[in-house]
Structures are given as structure tokens and as C-alpha cells.
């Protein structure tokens, strides 16, 4: 096992890029029907699934494994950032399995991803994929971990079990092998939501609504079956969900990366790809090449403070090292800005100098202006930056 862990770490150290292309998620799709998986978290019909699976569904239907009837589900809560949603199905018989309380996912740990797949059939059937953890949240990103289980279309929202039969994650997506970079050809790149995020979501959105008599839940443990055996014991635990969407709707997980980002990544070293990906997962999902390097914007940070003044958070990664006023070398900065849409002026009210690129690593210096005083607005003369800010700040619309 130690040798296996070392080999996995060696392979994943080649490139930490786990970006997921548009339409590369693990939800099965047809022209206007998509399907996925959910798993039980109560005895009263509460299910967890991946938010991207149900996001565009006109109505969410859960298949009762005993009657084959499709029951309508109610959306109780969601978190788009961590790609998780809570459903409730009245009258559905459900049995919750133990969700690991250790909250630790380790490299080399065996995993069993369970969900409904169309891999070998036009009808969804419950399947189990096996593998090991190839990158823990502590190494890459606190929301997700990578594993080598070969998940299939339709398994998004399914449960990832440990060897002891406890849930340690939720299936999110995987990158098709045809689109994996050469340095990643030995890695499956399956991605799962970490168990800590599942606990956090449940405690916030499910626990308060259950009586003390029903929660904490008396979770059960079911031994992991042999590969290839029937999975009937999971019929009340893992469920098939489906729903119609508007024709032409583009479905993708919130971890997806645009083609423009993929083109940029092809020009970066494996180390820089990892750092870019870290910034991307931190919310800096729009970017533009500038003379000094790359400017990235967090769309979720955009706030309007007035009719023409917009507040946002931007990150600048530099191609060459720069010096602070006191001579300290820095490679990137994280900046809180105000931008005037009508005059193309910008003011920094907070700047954090970072020792590494793409905002990763140690903060070596920071300053902050008092917002209540007159901020030092300056004209931006670079057309590319102005066009970028006009598009994503001034013309920004919710959902873009």
C-alpha cells in the first residue's frame, strides 16, 4: 500500500489539472432528458445529489425501485459552489448509510463509487466502480478529491464509499480520456465532493428540520459487495433521478473550465496549471491576458456600489517577478477594486502581494485604503483590460 501511495503521488505530481470540460460531467444526457443519481440521508425521503444534475430540470423525478414509479422530488436546499443539493420525496422509502465522521480522505485509500449508469444499456442500472484516492483535498482543493474509479454517465450525485462501507464523498464528474493532457494519460481524473462538505451541508440544511427523535440518524452500515455482484441491498439507499430540460440547454458542472482556459493551460507548465486551477476553483473564472501576465476576475465577488461604480476582486499573475516599494519580490497580487464604468477608472482599496503565482502561497505584504475617504482612481489606458471590465463588471448579468 505504501508503494501504491508513492506511485500515485508521483503520477499526480506531473500535473494537478483536474479541470472538467463542458459536457464532461457524469450525468447521462439525451436531446432533452438528463439523468443522475442521489443517495439517502434520512428515513423520511431526503436525498443528496449533485446540483449540476438537477439545475436545469423542469421537474426532478426519483424512481421508486420497488414500483418503478417516478415520484416528484422537492428541492429543499442547494449550494452551487460545492455542487450539492438536498431533495425530499414524499412517501419514498429511504435508508441512510453512515457518512464517515472521520472527515479524512487519504491518498491511496480504496473507494467504491455507486450510481446509475447507461454505460452498457439504454436503461439506467446501478453500477459500482472501484479505485483509490489519487489526490486528497489537502493537496489540491478543500472541496473535492480525485480518485481513479472510472465513473460513467449518470453516476453524478452518487455515493463514494470507503472500504468499511461509509460514505466519504459524492460523485461529481470526470474528464473523458480523449481530452486528458498527455501528462495525465495514466490518471482517470474522477472527481468527488469531499465528505467534510457533505457534513457541513447536512448540518446546515437538514438537521434543523428533523426532530430530536429522528436526528442524529441511526445510520446503518452495509458491507461493500464483491465487484460484479448484484447491488439490490442498496435499492433504498442509492436512487436514479431524471428530468426534462429545455432543448439546447448546455449542461455542465460548476467545476467546468471554458475552452479559452484550456487553450491558456496548454501554454503553462504543469506547476503553473496546478496554480491556475487553484485560482479557478477559488472563484477567479474569468481572465484576460495582459502585458505583465494574466488578470483573473471572480464573478461571484461583483457588487454594485453605485450607478456606475462596481466593486470586485481580481487576481494578477505576473510573467516576471516584481518588487514592492520596500524591495520584496512578489509574483502575483490579489486585489479588491472599484471600477467606474462610465470613465474607465479604477481604484485599489486593498492589495495583497503574494510570493507565488496565481495568488497561491505566502502573503508577503498587504495594504488597505479606508473606503470612506477619497480613493485614488486612475485611468486605465489598456484597451484589453477596459473591454474585459466592461464585459464582466459593467455588463455583468447574474448567471453568466
N, C-alpha and C positions, 0 to 999 in steps of 0.2 A: 504493500500500500504506500509506503514512503517513496519507493521508486516511481510509482504511478503519479503521486503528487508532484514530484520533482519534474517528471516529463511533461505533465500538463502545464505546470508553471513555465517551463522552458518554451513550450509551444505558444502559450498565450502571451508571453513576453515579446514575441515577434511583433505582435500588433494587437492592441486592445480595442480595435474598432469593432463595436457590435451594432453599428448603425443598421436600421431596418428600412428597406426601400418601400416606397408607396406600393400598396397591394401585396406586400411581403409578409403580412401578418398571418396568424394561424386560424383565421376564420374562413370557413368554406363559403364561396360566393357563386351565384349564378347571375343571370341578367338582372333580376330584381329581388332575389331572395338570398339572404345570408343566414348562416347558422353557426353556432358555437357551443360552448359548454359552461355549466355552472355547477357549484357544489354546495351542499347543505351546511348551514351554520346554526341551525336551531331545529327543534322538533316541530315547529309551527309553520313550516313552509318558507323560511328565509334562506335565500341563496346568494352566494357571491359569484360574480363573473367579471370579465374584463370590460371596462367601459366602452372601448372601441368596438366591441361586438354589438352592443345594443344601441349605440349612439344614434344611428340613422334609421333604426327600425320604427315603422309606423306603430306597431304594437309588438310586444315581446311575448312569445308563446313558449311554454315549457311543456315538454312531452311527459305525460304520466307513463312510467314504464310498465305499469300493470294493466292499464286500459288502452294505451296508445293514444288517448285523447290529448289534444293540445290545449292547455289551460292558459288563460291570460295572466301575465305577471304585472305587478305594480312596481314601479321604480320608487324605492324608498330613499336612497341616498346615492351620491356619486362623488368621485374625486378624479377629475380628468388628468391632473398632473401625475398621479400614481397609477392611472388607468385601472380603476376598480369601481364596481357598482354593487349596490345591495338591492335585491329583488324580494318581493313577497308574493307567494301564490296561495290563494285561499283554498283550503281543502287538500293540498298536496301533502302526502305522507313523506316526511324527510327525517333522516337520521344524521346528526352531525358527528364527524370524526374528529379526534383530538388534533388540535392545532398546536404545534410544538411550542412549549413555554420557554425553551432554552434560548430562543431568538438568535441562534448562531448557525450560520450556514458556512461550512468549511470546504476548502478546495479538496478534491478527491473523494468527497462524500458521495455515496450512491444515491441516485434519485430515480423516481418512478413517476412519469408524467401520464396522467389519466384523463381521457376526454373522448368526445365523439368525433369520428373521422370518416371521411369519404375516400380514404386512400385506396381501398380495394373494392369499393362498392358504391353504387349510386344512392344507397340507403346508409344513413349515419349509424355506425356501430361503435360501441365503446371499445377503445383500444388502450393499450399501455405501452409506453416507450421507456426504455431504460437507458441510463447513462450515469455520469458523475459530474459533480460541480467542477467547472473549469475556471471560474473566476468568481471569487466571493465579493459581496457588496463592499467590504472594507478596502478591496483593491481598486475597484472601478467606480462604483456608484452606489450610494446608500439605498436607492430604490429597488434595484434589480440585481440578480446574479446570472451568470452564464452557466449553461450545462450542456452536455453532449447528447442528451436524449433527443432523438430525431422526431420532433413533434410534427403533426400533419395538419392540413387544412381542417378546420372545425374544432380543434382542441383548445383554441383560445378561451381563457376563462376556466380551464380545467385545473385540477389539483395536482400539485407536485408533492409526492410523498417521500419520506425518508425510509430507510431500510426497516425501521421499527414500526412503520405504519402511521406516523404522524405527518400532518401537512406542514411543509416548510416553505411553500411558495405557490404561486399561481402562474399557469402558462400564459405568456403574453404573445410571443412571436418567434420567428426565426427567419434568417436570411436564406433565400434559395441558393443552393450550391453553385449554380451557374453564375451568380452575381457576387460570389465571395472573392476578395482580392487574393492574388497568388500567395501572399504571405499567410493567408488564413485557410488554405485549402485542406488542412488537417483538422479543422475545428468546425463543429456543427453550428455554432453560434445560436443555439436556442437560448431564449431569454425568459426569465421568470421573475415575477414580483416577489420581493423578499418577505419573509414571514413577519418581520417587525412592522412592515407597512400594513399587513393584514390585521394584526392585533390592534394597531392604532386606529384603523378604520372601524373595526368592530366595536371597540370600546367607546368610540365617539358616536357611532350611528345606530348600533344595535342594542347594546347593553342597557342604555337608559329606557328603552321601550319595552323591556321584558320585566316581568315581576320578579321579586326576590325568590319566588318559588321555582321559577324556571331558569334563573341565571344566578351564579355561574352554571353553565350547562354540564350535565353528566356525560361529557364526550365519551365516545367508545373508541376502541382500537380494533382494526381489522387487519390481520396479518396480510402482508403483500403476497399475492398468489404467484405461482410459477409462470414464467413467460409462456404465452400461448394458451393458457388455460382460460376457461370462461370467467367472466367478471360479474356474475349475477349477484354476488354479495354486495356489490356497490350500486345496485339499482336504486336504492333510496338515498344514496349519497351523492352521486355524480349524475347530472341531468343534461339532456340535449335541449338547447334553446334555438329558436329560429324566429324570423320575422321578415316582412317585405320592406324594401326601401324604394325610394324614388328612382326610377330608371336613370342610369348615367351617374348616380352618386358615386364619388370616389371614396372608397373605404380604406382607412389606414390607421394604425396605432399612433398614439401621440408620441411614440418614440421614433417615428419615421423621420428620415432625413431627405431633403429635396435633392433632385438631380444636380442642381448647381453646387450643393455642398459636396456631393460625391466627386464632381469634377475638381473641386478645390482639394479634396482629400487625396486625390491621385497624385498631386504635386508635393505632398508633405511626406516627411519621414514617418516611420511607424511611431516614434516617440511623440511627434507633433500631432499625429492623428489621434492618439490617446488623449492628448490635452485639448484638442479641438472638440472631441466627443464629450469630454468632461464639461466644457463650457456650454456645449449644445444641450446636454441634459440638465444643466443648471438654469436653462431658460433662454440662453442667447441664441435664438434660432433664425434670426435674420442677419445678414452680413454683407459687407461690400469691401472690395479690395481698394486700398488707398496706397499712396506713395510710400508711406512708412511701414505698411504691413496690412493688417486686416482689422476692420471695425465691425464689432458684433453688437446687436441690439436685442434686449429682452422685451418682446411684445407684451408680456404679462405685466411689465413694470410701467407701462404707459399710463399717465394720468394727465388730465387737463386742468390746469390751474387758472385758466382764463380763456377768453375768446380765441386768442391766437398763441398762447404760451402753453407748451406741452412739457411735462416732466417725464424723464425716462432714465433707464440705466443702460450704459453702453460699456463695452469692453474693447480695449485696443491692444492687439498683439503686434509687437514690433519685429521687423525682419532683422534689425541690428540693435544691439544694446544702446540704451540712452543713459544719461546721467541726471540725477536730481540736482537741485540747487546746491546741495552740500556734497556733491561728488559721488553719491552712491549709485551703483549700476542697477538698472531695472530693465526688464524685458516686456512688461505689459502693465496696463493700468485698468482699474475698474472705476468707472466714473458715474456720478449722479449729475444729470444735466437738466437745464431748462433750454428749450429751443423756441424761438419766435418764428412762427410760420409765415408771417407777412413780411419780415425783413431779413430772414435767413441769418439770424444772430443766435449765438449760443453762449451760455454761461455755465461754468462748473460750480456747483456748491459743495461737492465732495469728490475727492480724488484719492485713490488708494494705489500706491506703487507696489507692484508685485515682482518678486525675484525671478519668477518663471513665466513662460509664455502662456497665453490664453487665460490669464487670471489664476493660474494654478500655483500653489506653493506659498512661500512665506511673504507676508506683508512687511516691507522694509520702511515704509514711510506713508503717512496719510495726512491730509489736511481737509478742513471743512470751513466754508463760509457761513456766516449767520444769514439764514434765508430772509430774515426780516429787514436786513439792510439792503442797499442797492447792490445787486450782483454785477460783476464785471462782464457784461455782454460784449461779445466781439463778433464781427462779421466773419462768416465762413466763406472763403473765396473759392474753395474746391467744389466744382460743379457736381462731381460724383457724390460727395457727401451731402450736399444740399438736395439733390434728387432723391437720395436714399432717405433722408429725414422727411422730405415732403411726402414720399410714398408711405412710409411706415409710421410716421408720427402725425403729420397733418391730415393725411387721407386715411388714417388707420380706422378700420372697422372691426367691431367685435367678431371674433371667429376667424379672422384672416391669419 
